Amino acid sequence: MSTATQILAIVIAVMLAAVWLMESFFYRTSRLYPLFLLDRRDFDAVRLWIVNLGFYNFTTAVALVLGVVLARSGHVPQGEALVAFTAAQHVFLALVLLATERRLWRNTLLEGVPTAVLLILVFS
């Protein structure tokens, strides 16, 4: 796995960790409305799903870091497989997000473009 691939995987992991924090702990912050499209009256209703999604993003970030660690410690095929799966998963989920809520097109780009580039780098 190239150095550029490893760096991008770590950058995406940091982005996912930031999203984890926002979704799991700060989703009630009004400044995040454009990111989540949540109204105050919906906070309690969506808490279960948004917090769960936040921790899902955290475990995905951990998977990317673990993939890089595996590759750097001599387990290159295993590390590449973990990074490739995670990247492919997020490309797919970005498309699902766009199909589900077109107003979140910026989120789709933030989720899908870096992971698509990562996927290309893993297989190049």
N, C-alpha and C positions, 0 to 999 in steps of 0.2 A: 504494500500500500504506500503510495507516494506521500511525501511530506505535505504537499498541498491538500491531498485528500484528508489526511489526519487533522490538519489545521482547520479545514472547513467543518469536519465532523465535530470538533471541539467547539467551534463558533456556534454551530447549530445547537449543540448541547447547552451552551450558555443561554442562548435565546429561549430554548424550551424550559430551562430552569427559571428564567425570568417570567415566562408565561405561567409556569406552575405557581409561583408566588402570587401573581396577580389573580389567577383564577381561584386559588385555594384560600387566600387570606385577604385579598384586597378587592374582590369583585364588587363590593358595595360602594367603592369609591366612584363618585360621579364623573371624575375625569376619565374613567375607563369606559364610559358609556359607548363611545364610538367603536371600541374594540369588542365589546360583548353585546351591545344593544339591549341592555337590561334596564328596565324601569324599576324604580324603588319598590313599587307594589309587587313586583315579581321575585324579589330577592329570596324570600323564604321558600317560595315554590320551586325555585331552580337550584337551591343550595346543594341538594344531594347530587345533582348532575354536574354542576360546574366544579364543585370541589373534587368529585371523582375524576373529572376530566383533567383537572389540574395535576392530580397525582399520577394520572396516566402520562401526562407530559413529562413529569419528573422521572418516572421509570424509563421513559424513552430516552431522556437525556443521559441517564445512567447507562443505558444500553450502548449509546454511541461512544461514551467515554470508555466503557469496558471493551468495545470493539477495537478502539485505538490501542488500549493497553495490551490486549491480546496480540495484536499485530506487531507492536513494538517489542513484545517479549518472546517473539519467535513463533507464535501461533497465527501466522499470517492468514491462512485460509479461513480459520474460525473468526478472526477479527473482521476480515473483509465480508464474510457472510452476515455477521451481525450488523455491520454498518450498512451493507446493501439492503438487507431486509428492512431496517429501520427507515432508510431513505425512501425505499419503494412504498412503504406503508404511508409515509407522510405525503408523498406525491398523490397517492390514491385518496387519502383523507382530505387533501386540499381540494381535489375535484368534487368530492362529496360535499364539502362545505360550500363550494360555489353553487352546486346544484340545489342545495338546501336553502341557502340564504344569499342571494346575489348582492345584497347590500354589504356583505362582508368580503367583497372582492379584494380589498387590500390585504386582509388576513390570508386569503387564498394565495396571493402572490408571496407574502412573507413566509408562508408555510411551504408552498409548492416549489418556488423557483430555487431557493438554496438546496433543497433536498433533491431536486431533479439534477442540478449541477453535481451534487455529491454522488448521486447514482451513476452519472456519466463518468465521473472521475474514478470511481471504484472499478468500473468495467473497461477503462481505457488503459 
